[in-house]
Amino acid sequence: MAQKLSRQLRAAEDRIAELEAEVELYREKGDRAEQWLHKVYMEIEERFIRQPEENRRATFGPNRRRA
């Protein structure tokens, strides 16, 4: 009985170690995904929001609006 419980305990500890390794893997993947999303967000912000505003200001002046 003690050997059986010992094997079960060892199997449980091995599974815990596997799950902890998976958690770390997914945590790292999540961090990389967040960094990638931030990069995409910044590129969109720069290309489609800031540059068009700067282009309008350069074309129409800071206080003029398009008709």
C-alpha positions as semicolon CSV with decimal commas, in nm:
position;residue;x (nm);y (nm);z (nm)
1;M;0,000;0,000;0,000
2;A;0,282;0,240;0,090
3;Q;0,457;0,169;-0,241
4;K;0,138;0,231;-0,435
5;L;0,082;0,563;-0,259
6;S;0,446;0,654;-0,311
7;R;0,414;0,590;-0,687
8;Q;0,095;0,794;-0,701
9;L;0,263;1,077;-0,513
10;R;0,559;1,069;-0,751
11;A;0,326;1,067;-1,053
12;A;0,137;1,363;-0,909
13;E;0,462;1,552;-0,849
14;D;0,576;1,479;-1,205
15;R;0,244;1,605;-1,342
16;I;0,269;1,919;-1,130
17;A;0,616;1,985;-1,273
18;E;0,482;1,938;-1,628
19;L;0,192;2,175;-1,563
20;E;0,423;2,436;-1,411
21;A;0,643;2,417;-1,721
22;E;0,336;2,463;-1,942
23;V;0,225;2,761;-1,735
24;E;0,565;2,924;-1,786
25;L;0,553;2,852;-2,160
26;Y;0,209;3,009;-2,196
27;R;0,309;3,302;-1,978
28;E;0,604;3,372;-2,210
29;K;0,382;3,334;-2,517
30;G;0,133;3,574;-2,361
31;D;0,407;3,828;-2,291
32;R;0,531;3,806;-2,652
33;A;0,175;3,842;-2,780
34;E;0,124;4,154;-2,567
35;Q;0,447;4,303;-2,700
36;W;0,342;4,227;-3,057
37;L;-0,004;4,380;-3,003
38;H;0,156;4,691;-2,854
39;K;0,384;4,721;-3,157
40;V;0,090;4,685;-3,396
41;Y;-0,110;4,939;-3,197
42;M;0,177;5,189;-3,211
43;E;0,217;5,141;-3,587
44;I;-0,155;5,194;-3,644
45;E;-0,149;5,498;-3,421
46;E;0,145;5,644;-3,612
47;R;0,031;5,561;-3,966
48;F;-0,341;5,624;-3,946
49;I;-0,392;5,873;-3,667
50;R;-0,086;6,093;-3,613
51;Q;0,040;6,125;-3,970
52;P;-0,299;6,217;-4,121
53;E;-0,341;6,484;-3,851
54;E;0,004;6,622;-3,927
55;N;-0,071;6,613;-4,301
56;R;-0,398;6,805;-4,249
57;R;-0,221;7,065;-4,037
58;A;0,051;7,106;-4,298
59;T;-0,204;7,138;-4,578
60;F;-0,469;7,351;-4,410
61;G;-0,280;7,517;-4,129
62;P;-0,325;7,462;-3,756
63;N;-0,652;7,659;-3,722
64;R;-0,822;7,592;-4,055
65;R;-1,067;7,315;-4,117
66;R;-1,155;7,139;-4,438
67;A;-1,492;7,222;-4,590
